[in-house]
Amino acid sequence: MATLKKLIVTLFLTGYAFSSFAQIAPDALREWRDQKYSMFIHFGGIYSVLGGVWNDKPVTVGLSEQIQAHAGIYSDTYAKVARRFNPTRWNADSIAALAKRAGMRSIVITSKHHDGFCMFKTATTDFNVVDATPYKRDIIRELSDACRHNGTSFGLYFSLIDWHYPQASPISSHNSDPITPEHHDYNKRQITELLTNYGPISELWFDMGSMSEAQSREMRDLVHKLQPNCLIGSRIGNDMGDFTVMGDNQEPDYTIGVPWQSPASFFDETWGYRSWQKRVPEADKEHEKLTSLIQVVSRGGKYLLNIGPKGDGSVVPYERDVLLQIGQWLAKNGEAIYGASADPFYQSFAWGSITSKPGKLYLHVMSQPVGNQLALPGLSGTVKQVSVLGEPGVKLTTVRGKDGLGINLPAGFASGKTIRVIAIEFTNGYRVRPYNPIALTDTTRLTHANSYKHYSNSGVDYNARFQSTIAESWNLQVEQGGPYRPLLLFSDEEKGQSIDLTINGTTQTVKLSGDSPAELDVDPTTLTWGPLYKLGPVESGIEGTPGKGTVIDLKKPVQGQSWQAMTDWKNGPIYTLPADLTTAYFVTQTITAPTDRRVLVRITSGDGVLVMLNGQTLLLRNNPTKAAEQRDVVLLPLKKGVNQLLVKTFNNFQKTTPIGIDYSIPQLLYQQDLRPVTLPVGTSSVQWQTHDPASPHRTLVLPNLSLRLLR
């Protein structure tokens, strides 16, 4: 018995693999996901030589692999450093062997970083390791060959920006520069070389830059034409990736419905070698990175841990030793990592993390539980065996309670930094109590607000990305089995869209036609719309709110700015505000209702929008086409009394950003009956997602859609 959560995630990953968007063979995608742990290498012919030092002084600002920008080094002066690159201690076979001993199933290396220096022989420029250094050997070819001989998958990092190429945009503070047509052609020629001359490439890890949608699509098509099973990371931009790359050192605590990866550096301050790096004891670092590996795998992801070799090609002993310590742990406990799936529970545990396989759970115990008992609430199934991986002499007992399963631990089982893994094997599978079951009645309405959300990351480029919602699901507790009539309710925001609605595993594609309009019983002018207050511009991404908590305190400044009463602003007009890269404005007002009411408003925004009512998010989306403005219709579920509306408009690509809140729009919703479904007594599952989306990462724009199931 698979858990409901695992079933839903599996459906997304399987559907993703066979969608028209994805061109990756299922076996290749499965192999990539099941590896779970990979080596990242930042090795450059110039920044690795400098090691974070310029003019005999540590460069303490920024990442050391970007020292050219942070130290303000002239391009010709910087290029001359390549004459010093002679990494006689570089040994590709040793690197591949280290990865294997460390338990890493693949290697991803920087073929070219932002400085434009190529670690491979290329016909596009002599600014490469073979032509510009005394080493005169192709680093990428050597490591590709070593990985192939060692049975290790081989992937490449490739920077889309290039500080050396004359037709590229100049060095900027944000690294999300547009890619000129000449630069795009240059990048394509280099990608063609890499995917033609270096054998099978398991993944291509693009980074930074801000390509147009056409450029991202063209690059994606080129990669899959040359190597159909080469997976593309999401930093290619415009939602064209085969897998989502989280932010640097980010470990999400939410369900992601697509393949994903968490890139991690040994040190937050740098990815490339830094000669003066401060380090904690090896045991502390090993525990830190092992904990991160476990947490990423427990959430369904893949962990990519970086090392930064020195300019002489050697691996920093500290980094090597930490990797080998993790490798020793994996030699004992790898069963709980490789090929494992996410934690099937819908809660976190103070004592550690959980990974899973069919019929098995793996409990990664990081601290001693209160009362010396691990409690697994809502877990049912016949336990066949409980063991501690790698410790056959340890015997543990279980206790079955009304609320699940408990495992008794001896005192001191979890001590120090040692992470032990308990494996629970079930005779006929297991089941976890469904998350947030909703009792089905005649008044039950499934909405965005009460859904379980499945996420990805979406965005035009790195600076404009956000946590997208790609599907929503519910668990219903049905007391009266039998036929039910699904009834959808939606607004002009959703009208014309098509969704895939799945009830108990059966999917029907529904076009939201809007043939049956019904007026809302509300006159917006009878509500009291308070004055408008503005904050900004502030530095921000699409996500994020001013301050913490659900209620905005107008007396508290944000980023040194105070809320400003906009006495000349009114509901209805659209106001244009000056804006820069990654800036945002917030607008808030109170709405007082005599009774609980629902009212539609039209929100006008720029490159991204966030709409919240009383601290609850109603709409979060970007502007994937980079239109000058976008307009959304949002249904506000007002409660009796005073309500607080917050609207955020985000800018990343324009010089101005619009903002407007208009309630003088038709107060119309639409009803749509669907064919009846039969629901059994017990738990039923419901989910919806966009039908045939432009990308599996593109967020739902269904803020007002709701579903009732009527007898």
VOGU-3710 file (C-alpha; in Angstrom, 3 decimals, decimal comma):
1> matlkklivt> 0,000/0,000/0,000  1,523/3,298/-1,031  0,682/6,293/1,064  -1,605/8,889/-0,504  1,144/11,502/-0,452  3,578/9,180/-2,183  0,914/8,254/-4,751  0,252/11,889/-5,615  3,957/12,756/-5,965  4,535/9,638/-8,081
11> lfltgyafss> 1,695/10,641/-10,382  3,293/14,032/-10,939  6,749/12,637/-11,632  5,423/9,973/-13,984  3,178/12,408/-15,830  6,051/14,844/-16,058  8,313/12,232/-17,600  5,834/11,448/-20,370  4,459/14,930/-21,034  4,945/16,667/-24,345
21> faqiapdalr> 7,322/19,088/-22,623  9,736/16,459/-21,339  11,861/14,512/-23,783  13,880/12,542/-21,273  13,578/8,746/-21,339  11,947/7,505/-18,113  14,927/5,262/-17,319  17,366/8,178/-17,619  15,215/10,370/-15,398  14,812/7,579/-12,849
31> ewrdqkysmf> 18,575/6,952/-12,777  19,264/10,651/-12,234  16,759/10,867/-9,381  17,840/7,646/-7,700  21,505/8,691/-7,494  20,560/11,126/-4,715  24,114/12,343/-4,018  26,538/14,022/-6,422  29,832/15,901/-6,444  29,953/19,498/-7,665
41> ihfggiysvl> 33,361/20,901/-8,636  34,206/24,579/-9,026  37,617/24,551/-10,689  38,848/27,453/-12,816  42,078/28,269/-14,575  42,231/31,715/-12,936  40,055/31,993/-9,810  41,418/28,721/-8,404  44,936/30,093/-8,790  44,042/33,316/-6,980
51> ggvwndkpvt> 42,292/31,485/-4,155  40,389/34,551/-2,987  43,484/36,781/-2,840  44,388/39,817/-4,967  47,466/42,003/-4,519  48,432/39,866/-1,529  45,211/40,738/0,307  42,148/38,557/0,939  39,126/39,679/-1,059  36,465/39,472/1,617
61> vglseqiqah> 33,565/40,674/-0,530  31,621/38,155/-2,576  32,326/34,633/-3,779  35,920/33,751/-4,625  35,042/32,250/-8,024  33,786/35,746/-8,904  36,916/37,523/-7,681  37,337/39,344/-10,994  34,171/41,328/-10,312  34,523/41,715/-6,558
71> agiysdtyak> 38,168/42,822/-6,664  37,625/45,064/-9,702  40,320/43,384/-11,807  40,809/44,626/-15,372  39,987/41,952/-17,932  43,462/41,926/-19,508  45,143/41,794/-16,113  42,843/38,972/-15,032  43,482/36,994/-18,238  47,245/37,030/-17,650
81> varrfnptrw> 46,777/34,989/-14,478  45,994/31,986/-16,693  49,712/31,859/-17,522  50,248/30,673/-13,947  47,782/27,807/-14,163  49,739/24,557/-14,149  47,825/22,124/-11,915  50,395/19,362/-11,717  48,541/17,773/-8,812  45,314/17,439/-10,775
91> nadsiaalak> 44,412/13,804/-11,341  41,043/13,147/-12,877  41,141/9,457/-11,987  41,738/10,363/-8,347  38,801/12,782/-8,406  36,496/10,094/-9,810  37,790/7,624/-7,236  37,219/10,142/-4,434  33,630/10,628/-5,556  33,043/6,896/-5,518
101> ragmrsivit> 34,592/6,450/-2,065  32,501/9,377/-0,847  29,332/7,648/-2,071  28,670/10,205/-4,814  27,052/8,709/-7,898  27,783/11,529/-10,348  30,090/14,506/-10,872  29,216/17,955/-12,224  32,172/20,262/-13,021  32,408/23,869/-14,161
111> skhhdgfcmf> 33,186/23,834/-17,873  33,018/27,653/-17,890  32,199/30,046/-15,083  31,178/33,712/-15,272  34,744/34,834/-16,070  34,417/33,091/-19,445  37,523/30,931/-19,024  36,891/27,536/-20,631  38,242/24,434/-18,928  38,000/22,596/-22,255
121> ktattdfnvv> 39,548/22,953/-25,679  37,255/25,093/-27,800  37,410/26,552/-31,279  35,377/29,574/-30,173  38,128/31,317/-28,162  41,748/30,887/-27,135  40,704/31,835/-23,590  40,766/28,167/-22,628  42,839/25,762/-20,583  44,641/24,229/-23,552
131> datpykrdii> 45,588/27,416/-25,426  46,063/29,949/-22,610  47,896/27,991/-19,902  51,166/26,122/-19,589  49,173/23,031/-18,575  47,831/22,598/-22,140  45,565/19,695/-21,156  41,797/19,449/-21,460  40,454/19,224/-17,895  36,925/18,377/-19,032
141> relsdacrhn> 38,058/15,579/-21,327  40,212/14,037/-18,630  37,416/14,014/-16,070  34,876/12,780/-18,625  37,130/9,822/-19,438  37,795/9,130/-15,754  34,095/9,101/-14,916  33,321/6,778/-17,789  36,035/4,341/-16,698  34,827/4,575/-13,089
151> gtsfglyfsl> 31,135/4,065/-13,826  30,247/7,545/-12,576  27,758/9,795/-14,378  29,276/12,989/-15,743  27,597/16,397/-15,910  28,641/19,932/-16,790  28,093/23,378/-15,300  27,940/26,173/-17,891  27,642/29,878/-17,151  25,338/31,707/-19,522
161> idwhypqasp> 27,063/35,009/-18,776  30,619/35,639/-19,908  32,765/38,507/-18,646  35,418/37,914/-21,300  33,338/37,780/-24,474  33,119/41,303/-26,011  29,530/40,927/-27,237  28,261/39,884/-23,816  26,752/42,416/-21,460  29,209/44,023/-19,036
171> isshnsdpit> 29,750/42,770/-15,498  26,745/43,629/-13,337  26,036/43,279/-9,651  23,185/40,820/-10,193  24,595/38,478/-12,881  21,202/38,290/-14,607  22,245/40,132/-17,731  20,319/39,776/-20,993  22,025/37,565/-23,559  22,741/39,372/-26,813
181> pehhdynkrq> 22,143/37,495/-30,092  25,900/37,254/-30,685  26,470/35,945/-27,170  23,645/33,428/-27,531  25,186/32,080/-30,739  28,582/31,887/-28,988  27,075/29,912/-26,108  25,331/27,538/-28,493  28,571/26,817/-30,310  30,287/25,978/-27,031
191> itelltnygp> 27,386/23,797/-25,883  27,533/21,977/-29,220  31,231/21,251/-28,635  30,622/20,004/-25,104  27,746/17,728/-26,073  29,530/16,416/-29,155  33,112/15,843/-28,023  32,905/14,620/-24,417  30,713/11,528/-24,405  27,399/11,134/-22,577
201> iselwfdmgs> 26,524/14,129/-20,384  24,002/13,261/-17,664  23,030/16,836/-16,867  23,720/20,361/-18,044  23,747/22,862/-15,193  23,186/26,321/-16,676  23,688/29,321/-14,426  22,685/32,996/-14,360  22,016/35,308/-17,271  18,520/36,240/-18,429
211> mseaqsremr> 17,670/34,655/-21,736  14,508/35,414/-23,631  11,902/32,666/-23,791  12,892/31,998/-27,407  16,567/31,717/-26,450  15,831/29,326/-23,581  13,683/27,177/-25,840  16,302/27,180/-28,591  19,006/26,174/-26,119  16,812/23,443/-24,668
221> dlvhklqpnc> 16,033/22,069/-28,125  19,728/22,090/-29,020  20,691/20,127/-25,913  18,017/17,492/-26,446  18,821/17,241/-30,140  22,483/16,529/-29,408  21,887/14,378/-26,320  18,200/13,482/-25,795  18,761/12,116/-22,289  20,839/14,999/-20,951
231> ligsrigndm> 18,799/16,602/-18,173  18,703/20,397/-18,075  18,687/22,393/-14,850  16,054/25,064/-14,287  18,525/27,940/-14,382  18,284/27,805/-18,155  15,370/30,137/-17,400  11,809/30,588/-18,628  10,711/27,287/-17,025  12,595/25,247/-19,615
241> gdftvmgdnq> 14,454/22,964/-17,192  13,919/19,234/-16,822  14,567/19,502/-13,105  14,284/22,321/-10,596  17,442/23,684/-8,991  16,819/25,188/-5,578  18,551/28,347/-4,422  22,135/27,938/-3,281  22,229/25,896/-0,050  18,429/25,878/0,091
251> epdytigvpw> 16,664/22,862/1,589  12,893/23,142/1,063  10,451/21,995/3,727  7,560/21,490/1,302  6,470/18,921/-1,276  7,937/19,437/-4,743  6,038/17,752/-7,577  8,919/17,601/-10,104  12,485/16,244/-9,986  14,674/18,655/-8,021
261> qspasffdet> 18,169/19,214/-6,752  19,730/21,177/-3,900  23,203/22,613/-4,668  25,365/23,022/-1,573  28,765/24,554/-0,925  31,118/23,540/1,883  31,099/27,164/2,982  28,347/29,725/2,466  30,928/32,335/1,502  32,372/30,647/-1,591
271> wgyrswqkrv> 32,232/27,800/-4,099  35,710/28,218/-5,591  38,901/27,629/-3,603  39,634/30,233/-0,917  43,069/29,978/0,658  42,127/31,851/3,825  38,787/30,157/4,453  37,889/29,710/8,129  36,771/26,177/8,941  34,945/24,465/11,779
281> peadkehekl> 36,231/21,050/12,975  35,868/18,291/10,392  33,429/16,338/12,571  31,102/19,330/12,755  31,205/19,873/9,001  30,649/16,185/8,296  27,591/16,179/10,553  26,290/19,387/8,940  26,564/18,112/5,370  25,351/14,599/6,178
291> tsliqvvsrg> 22,315/16,083/7,888  21,643/18,184/4,791  21,972/15,136/2,526  19,456/13,212/4,625  17,015/16,116/4,776  17,133/16,707/1,025  16,560/13,021/0,268  13,780/12,848/2,867  11,986/15,586/0,925  12,402/13,822/-2,408
301> gkyllnigpk> 15,420/15,680/-3,800  18,987/15,141/-4,922  21,977/16,634/-3,086  24,836/18,232/-5,040  27,787/18,965/-2,709  30,608/21,158/-3,998  34,369/21,060/-3,587  36,811/23,731/-4,777  40,230/22,304/-5,755  43,326/24,456/-5,327
311> gdgsvvpyer> 45,092/26,062/-8,246  47,606/23,200/-8,269  44,754/20,746/-8,868  44,756/19,130/-5,434  41,660/18,664/-3,327  41,700/20,562/-0,044  42,443/17,886/2,601  39,667/19,197/4,847  37,071/18,770/2,082  38,463/15,364/1,070
321> dvllqigqwl> 38,327/14,064/4,645  34,762/15,250/5,211  33,645/13,561/1,989  35,305/10,312/3,001  33,629/10,406/6,413  30,247/10,799/4,742  31,237/7,952/2,417  31,872/5,704/5,399  28,397/6,470/6,725  26,892/5,715/3,308
331> akngeaiyga> 28,751/2,410/3,065  26,789/1,383/6,150  23,502/3,206/5,545  23,299/3,766/1,795  20,212/1,577/1,534  18,291/4,419/3,176  19,555/6,996/0,640  20,073/5,586/-2,856  16,822/5,084/-4,711  14,864/6,208/-1,672
341> sadpfyqsfa> 11,698/8,265/-1,816  10,474/11,102/0,334  9,147/10,988/3,880  5,481/9,909/3,578  4,410/11,740/6,728  2,960/15,232/6,691  4,835/16,485/9,711  8,380/17,018/10,889  9,954/15,046/13,715  12,218/16,576/16,337
351> wgsitskpgk> 14,328/13,420/16,518  15,313/13,286/12,816  14,152/12,517/9,276  12,535/9,669/7,337  13,163/8,211/3,879  11,143/5,440/2,296  10,990/2,602/-0,208  8,108/0,298/-1,121  7,199/-1,552/2,059  10,013/0,062/4,058
361> lylhvmsqpv> 10,642/3,108/6,191  14,060/4,398/7,243  14,267/6,491/10,396  17,386/8,665/10,548  17,748/9,260/14,277  19,655/12,471/14,998  18,634/13,032/18,619  17,192/10,959/21,418  13,371/11,197/21,459  11,483/12,251/24,547
371> gnqlalpgls> 10,651/9,188/26,627  13,052/7,065/24,527  10,271/6,242/22,060  9,973/7,170/18,396  6,309/7,900/17,702  4,985/7,489/14,139  1,410/8,820/14,324  -1,158/7,602/11,849  1,011/4,696/10,635  -0,673/1,350/10,027
381> gtvkqvsvlg> 0,612/-1,931/8,628  1,988/-5,246/9,860  5,614/-4,899/10,932  7,777/-7,743/9,664  11,118/-6,588/11,022  12,812/-3,675/12,754  16,589/-3,368/12,519  19,430/-0,893/12,776  21,359/-0,682/9,508  24,860/-2,086/9,825
391> epgvklttvr> 24,239/-3,254/13,407  22,673/-6,733/13,262  23,175/-7,290/16,996  20,889/-4,427/18,042  17,312/-5,492/18,811  14,463/-2,988/19,041  10,852/-3,464/20,074  7,712/-1,832/18,749  4,446/-0,916/20,394  1,150/-0,466/18,574
401> gkdglginlp> -1,035/2,335/19,908  -4,355/3,854/18,946  -2,581/6,620/17,049  0,094/4,660/15,224  3,361/2,869/15,856  6,040/3,447/18,474  9,614/2,156/18,583  11,324/1,811/21,922  14,949/2,905/21,998  17,542/2,177/24,650
411> agfasgktir> 18,799/5,208/26,546  21,678/6,866/24,722  20,765/5,316/21,361  21,321/8,711/19,725  24,447/10,229/21,178  26,912/12,788/19,915  26,949/13,421/16,182  26,420/9,812/15,116  23,332/9,344/12,949  21,937/5,813/13,162
421> viaieftngy> 19,259/4,497/10,832  16,379/2,252/11,860  14,784/0,217/9,061  11,156/-0,880/9,421  10,000/-3,552/6,988  6,283/-4,275/6,567  4,677/-7,547/5,513  2,120/-6,073/3,089  3,107/-2,440/2,859  2,087/0,412/5,125
431> rvrpynpial> -0,303/3,319/5,160  -0,016/6,797/6,627  -3,108/8,672/7,733  -4,087/11,158/4,998  -3,108/14,746/5,539  -5,771/17,206/6,681  -8,856/15,093/5,894  -11,917/17,191/5,080  -15,351/15,865/5,983  -17,540/15,818/2,877
441> tdttrlthan> -20,896/17,534/3,417  -23,321/19,451/1,219  -21,537/22,674/2,119  -17,948/21,450/1,623  -16,078/23,577/-0,890  -12,580/22,635/-2,093  -10,535/25,763/-2,725  -7,020/27,078/-2,982  -7,205/27,985/0,706  -7,821/24,455/2,039
451> sykhysnsgv> -5,718/22,527/-0,494  -2,453/20,644/-0,093  -0,083/22,318/-2,525  2,530/20,722/-4,756  5,354/23,054/-5,668  8,103/23,711/-8,147  10,165/26,809/-8,882  9,218/29,064/-11,767  10,762/32,160/-13,254  12,195/33,961/-16,247
461> dynarfqsti> 15,628/34,016/-14,603  17,296/33,413/-11,247  16,337/36,769/-9,753  12,707/36,511/-10,852  12,039/32,964/-9,681  9,499/32,043/-7,040  7,859/29,031/-5,445  5,222/28,030/-7,962  2,170/25,889/-7,238  1,780/23,247/-9,942
471> aeswnlqveq> -1,116/21,267/-8,462  -3,517/21,225/-5,527  -5,022/18,195/-3,793  -7,407/17,226/-1,008  -8,347/14,188/1,067  -12,067/13,788/1,663  -13,656/11,755/4,439  -16,822/10,281/2,924  -19,460/8,950/5,309  -22,181/8,348/2,715
481> ggpyrplllf> -20,921/6,437/-0,294  -22,597/6,643/-3,681  -22,914/8,943/-6,696  -21,917/12,598/-6,392  -22,249/15,469/-8,855  -19,098/17,614/-9,158  -19,873/21,326/-9,485  -17,119/23,781/-10,377  -17,315/27,490/-9,601  -14,880/29,996/-11,138
491> sdeekgqsid> -14,416/33,549/-12,392  -13,189/35,334/-15,498  -9,656/34,672/-14,211  -10,096/30,952/-14,881  -12,570/31,111/-17,768  -11,173/29,479/-20,938  -8,506/27,462/-19,137  -8,450/23,654/-19,179  -7,682/21,581/-16,104  -7,081/17,922/-15,356
501> ltingttqtv> -9,369/16,973/-12,485  -8,502/13,656/-10,853  -10,875/11,965/-8,401  -9,690/8,679/-6,896  -7,223/8,150/-9,718  -9,617/8,826/-12,589  -8,800/11,965/-14,576  -11,064/14,032/-16,751  -9,946/17,073/-18,714  -12,320/19,976/-18,227
511> klsgdspael> -12,429/23,220/-20,180  -13,806/25,983/-17,958  -16,317/27,280/-20,462  -18,207/29,903/-18,487  -21,555/29,033/-20,098  -23,531/29,415/-16,859  -22,888/32,793/-15,232  -24,278/33,675/-11,815  -24,062/37,074/-10,150  -22,528/37,407/-6,729
521> dvdpttltwg> -24,899/38,730/-4,121  -22,768/41,755/-3,390  -22,660/45,454/-4,200  -19,025/46,562/-3,744  -20,141/50,129/-3,078  -21,888/49,000/0,121  -18,533/47,960/1,534  -16,270/50,473/3,233  -12,999/50,736/1,313  -10,373/52,389/3,482
531> plyklgpves> -7,566/54,722/2,333  -4,692/53,281/0,298  -1,212/53,101/1,814  1,982/52,507/-0,170  5,410/51,202/0,800  8,375/51,194/-1,553  10,295/50,814/-3,609  12,032/48,086/-1,594  14,512/45,453/-2,699  12,609/42,199/-3,031
541> giegtpgkgt> 11,778/39,154/-5,084  8,270/38,127/-6,124  7,713/36,460/-2,767  7,993/38,049/0,648  5,827/40,314/2,742  6,569/43,462/4,731  7,321/42,312/8,264  6,261/39,131/10,001  2,828/37,946/11,028  -0,547/38,005/9,343
551> vidlkkpvqg> -1,459/41,637/10,031  0,479/44,525/8,519  1,465/47,138/11,095  1,491/50,473/9,271  3,561/51,997/12,059  6,526/49,689/11,487  9,046/50,690/8,793  10,367/48,168/6,264  13,934/48,426/4,953  14,076/51,881/6,522
561> qswqamtdwk> 10,917/53,074/4,764  7,575/54,025/6,276  4,081/53,432/4,956  2,783/56,458/3,101  -0,885/57,437/2,991  -1,776/57,958/-0,683  -4,470/60,583/-0,142  -4,867/61,238/-3,858  -5,155/57,553/-4,820  -8,473/55,815/-5,388
571> ngpiytlpad> -9,716/52,355/-6,235  -10,011/51,969/-9,983  -7,156/53,955/-11,585  -3,841/52,322/-12,463  -0,806/54,112/-11,064  2,667/53,909/-12,599  5,676/53,871/-10,270  9,409/54,128/-11,034  11,164/50,810/-10,552  14,517/49,093/-10,819
581> lttayfvtqt> 15,711/45,501/-10,939  14,311/43,291/-8,136  12,233/46,034/-6,579  8,690/45,944/-5,297  5,921/48,138/-3,953  3,270/47,166/-1,426  -0,188/48,682/-1,296  -2,648/47,960/1,494  -6,121/49,040/2,496  -8,873/47,932/4,835
591> itaptdrrvl> -12,238/46,672/3,622  -15,082/46,682/6,140  -18,007/44,344/5,473  -21,347/44,290/7,370  -21,509/40,493/6,991  -19,385/37,746/5,484  -19,186/38,603/1,790  -17,322/37,612/-1,356  -16,298/40,333/-3,780  -14,267/40,315/-6,991
601> vritsgdgvl> -11,491/42,834/-7,614  -9,181/43,354/-10,557  -5,507/43,699/-9,644  -3,062/45,335/-12,060  0,644/44,603/-11,553  4,015/44,308/-13,284  6,514/41,429/-13,454  4,986/39,627/-10,499  2,132/39,939/-8,046  1,234/38,822/-4,540
611> vmlngqtlll> -2,313/39,292/-3,207  -3,133/38,575/0,432  -6,277/39,032/2,510  -6,035/38,936/6,300  -2,608/37,341/6,015  -3,694/34,531/3,658  -2,203/34,302/0,170  -4,849/34,405/-2,557  -2,595/34,856/-5,599  1,133/34,542/-6,264
621> rnnptkaaeq> 2,364/34,558/-9,847  4,921/35,993/-12,202  4,617/37,570/-15,637  6,280/34,967/-17,892  5,796/36,933/-21,114  7,309/40,141/-19,652  4,228/42,122/-20,679  4,143/45,762/-19,576  1,337/44,881/-17,169  -0,830/41,959/-16,175
631> rdvvllplkk> -4,361/41,967/-14,813  -5,864/39,382/-12,520  -9,358/38,938/-11,136  -9,281/37,819/-7,513  -12,153/36,734/-5,302  -11,869/38,233/-1,808  -13,599/36,148/0,910  -14,367/38,976/3,311  -15,324/38,255/6,893  -17,700/40,422/8,873
641> gvnqllvktf> -15,875/43,483/10,151  -12,503/44,885/9,124  -10,373/43,036/6,542  -6,863/43,906/5,397  -5,951/43,625/1,720  -2,286/43,602/0,688  -1,087/43,806/-2,917  2,547/43,583/-3,985  3,773/44,453/-7,460  7,259/43,220/-8,395
651> nnfqkttpig> 9,569/44,581/-11,076  12,558/42,961/-12,734  12,517/43,892/-16,423  10,897/47,320/-16,810  11,724/50,857/-15,735  8,288/51,363/-14,215  5,711/49,118/-12,601  1,915/49,531/-12,500  -0,382/49,031/-9,526  -4,163/49,151/-9,369
661> idysipqlly> -7,070/47,776/-7,312  -10,489/47,986/-8,984  -13,767/46,681/-7,590  -15,918/48,266/-10,315  -15,963/45,065/-12,360  -18,738/42,547/-13,127  -19,412/40,515/-10,006  -19,842/37,294/-11,978  -18,938/33,706/-11,217  -19,591/30,701/-13,433
671> qqdlrpvtlp> -20,959/27,268/-12,575  -20,103/24,101/-14,473  -21,579/20,638/-13,850  -19,453/17,569/-14,530  -20,385/13,955/-15,024  -21,247/12,161/-11,757  -18,649/10,170/-9,838  -19,092/7,378/-7,310  -17,325/7,854/-3,997  -16,855/4,930/-1,593
681> vgtssvqwqt> -17,150/5,269/2,159  -13,785/6,275/3,609  -11,051/8,429/2,119  -11,274/9,842/-1,401  -8,588/11,893/-3,121  -9,113/14,925/-5,352  -6,541/16,953/-7,236  -6,361/19,400/-10,104  -3,653/20,872/-12,266  -3,439/22,789/-15,521
691> hdpasphrtl> -4,013/20,607/-18,575  -0,945/20,463/-20,848  0,854/23,413/-19,221  3,508/25,345/-21,118  5,947/23,912/-18,571  5,587/21,535/-15,613  7,053/24,342/-13,468  4,506/27,007/-14,492  2,276/28,061/-11,613  -1,468/27,509/-11,506
701> vlpnlslrll> -3,530/30,623/-12,164  -6,727/29,297/-10,609  -7,123/31,462/-7,507  -10,927/31,495/-7,561  -11,661/27,943/-8,689  -13,657/25,829/-6,254  -15,320/22,407/-6,312  -18,361/21,030/-4,563  -19,465/17,384/-4,620  -23,241/17,204/-4,316
711> r> -25,471/14,183/-3,768
//
